[in-house]
């Protein structure tokens, strides 16, 4: 029977293309590794490597073993993480993955609430793109993903206990030509003025397309950090856009002026996790904190 160590061994040999180099990485002698690979080939009755001047070149069988083995390793990690969470009677760590905008809108409030309650568990936060969040969630590297998702993004074996939808608005510096005219944020504005925005989530593509009359939005600066984006906008004629709550302080102080889109454009966010993970007490507690700032889906 093949085990995870066999798959790892074949992966290392395929990566470096040499028994000698692979043996060093695997902390074993060259003869020992060579025998292990040969025994596995005999067990499978298949050649896993072509041996020649080019070194150890993986065969189709080895590539299949490596590809399918990566899924097995991900599944094993998920099981191990689930067991780890189940073992926590007190304490433990909840691993959160959040999108850049979530990090700026929701995370400060959630972490302040966490601090105020003096919980006996820890929170570990990683910020990444929506694609990376789903990948890490599938691998079991994070317990919850909170990012710019819509319902169609949720994998079949996962669920979403919370969501948030917020109106997107434009922002310019006080005294900008658009602010003085009280203009709406139109295609003409985007063509006349340079923009600094984050990457646009796929689910917002059709909304932006309608707004810009099918003209692609290509900002001069792509920036996920809104503190930096607001600094640029405050000191130039650049335009930015994002969820309205990101600019509340600057709108109140008059540093920035709000521009309305002629049609509604919304930023959507969802919390995604595995059903069994969401039943773990410390994970439920974290979801409860987020629920103060996000909504439960309608039944």
C-alpha positions, -999 to +999 in steps of 0.1 A: +000+000+000+012+035-008+016+060+020+021+097+023+059+093+028+061+074-006+044+102-024+066+128-007+097+108-017+086+107-054+078+144-053+112+153-041+130+131-066+109+145-094+115+181-083+153+179-082+158+152-109+186+135-090+187+106-065+218+122-048+202+156-043+169+141-032+187+119-007+203+150+009+170+167+011+153+136+026+182+130+051+190+095+039+218+079+020+218+076-018+217+038-018+188+038+007+167+062-014+175+043-046+164+010-030+131+027-017+123+040-052+130+006-068+109-013-042+080+010-048+083+005-086+083-033-080+053-030-057+033-010-083+048-030-112+053+004-129+084+025-138+082+058-120+113+074-135+132+073-167+169+072-158+193+088-182+216+117-190+188+141-181+186+126-147+155+112-130+126+122-152+091+113-138+070+090-159+032+095-164+027+071-135+048+092-112+031+124-123-003+108-115+010+097-081+023+132-074-009+150-086-034+127-068-011+126-038-013+163-033-051+160-029-046+132-004-021+154+016-046+183+016-074+160+028-051+146+055-043+182+066-080+190+068-087+160+090-057+168+112-069+204+116-104+193+124-092+168+151-069+196+165-099+219+168-120+192+184-093+185+209-095+221+223-112+220+257-098+254+265-077+277+245-065+268+210-061+289+178-087+299+153-071+306+119-087+333+099-081+343+063-094+377+052-095+397+021-077+431+020-109+452+023-122+430+051-089+436+069-096+473+067-134+475+073-143+446+097-111+432+112-102+462+135-137+461+150-136+423+154-102+422+170-111+450+194-142+430+205-119+400+209-095+420+231-124+434+253-138+399+260-104+384+271-111+351+254-089+321+263-083+312+227-060+329+201-067+343+167-043+340+138-050+362+108-037+360+073-046+385+045-048+372+009-068+373-023-102+357-027-087+329-048-060+322-022-085+322+006-106+295-011-074+275-018-062+277+018-097+268+031-098+237+009-064+227+022-074+231+058-047+258+063-074+283+076-107+276+095-127+306+081-124+327+050-140+362+050-137+379+017-153+393-015-174+362-023-209+357-037-230+326-033-217+310-065-182+311-051-190+288-021-177+252-027-202+224-024-188+211+008-188+244+026-214+269+038-217+306+047-232+317+080-227+355+073-227+380+045-223+417+040-232+439+011-222+476+010-226+503-016-196+514-036-190+551-040-163+573-055-140+596-035-120+626-046-101+653-027-120+684-015-118+710-042-115+685-070-133+695-102-158+668-097-165+677-061-171+713-069-197+704-095-213+677-075-209+654-105-218+618-106-190+593-112-194+585-149-174+571-178-163+606-186-148+610-151-129+578-154-114+588-188-105+624-177-090+615-143-066+588-133-077+562-107-062+542-079-083+512-069-079+476-057-083+446-080-119+443-089-136+410-077-149+389-106-185+392-093-184+430-096-172+428-133-207+430-148-217+459-125-186+479-135-191+470-172-226+484-171-214+516-154-185+522-178-206+512-209-184+481-215-152+501-214-125+482-193-115+498-160-077+500-160-066+521-130-031+537-132-024+523-097-037+490-084-036+493-046-053+471-020-042+495+009-069+522+012-048+542+036-023+547+008-051+552-018-067+579+003-033+597+008-028+597-030-063+610-036-061+636-009-030+651-026-038+647-063-066+646-088-067+609-087-101+592-081-107+561-059-137+540-051-147+515-025-172+506+002-186+538+017-176+530+053-139+531+043-142+569+038-166+578+066-139+597+086-126+616+056-161+625+044-170+638+078-139+659+081-143+673+046-109+660+035-126+639+008-158+644-012-182+616-020-193+609-056-223+587-064-223+562-092-253+567-116-262+530-110-259+509-079-226+490-076-222+468-045-192+452-028-202+418-014-185+398+013-192+364+028-178+343+057-172+307+045-163+276+064-168+238+066-201+229+084-182+206+108-157+234+116-184+259+123-197+236+151-164+239+170-171+262+201-141+286+195-149+289+158-186+296+167-174+323+190-154+340+163-184+338+139-205+354+167-181+383+169-183+389+131-221+386+133-222+419+150-211+435+118-224+411+092-258+396+085-271+360+086-284+348+053-321+348+048-338+314+052 
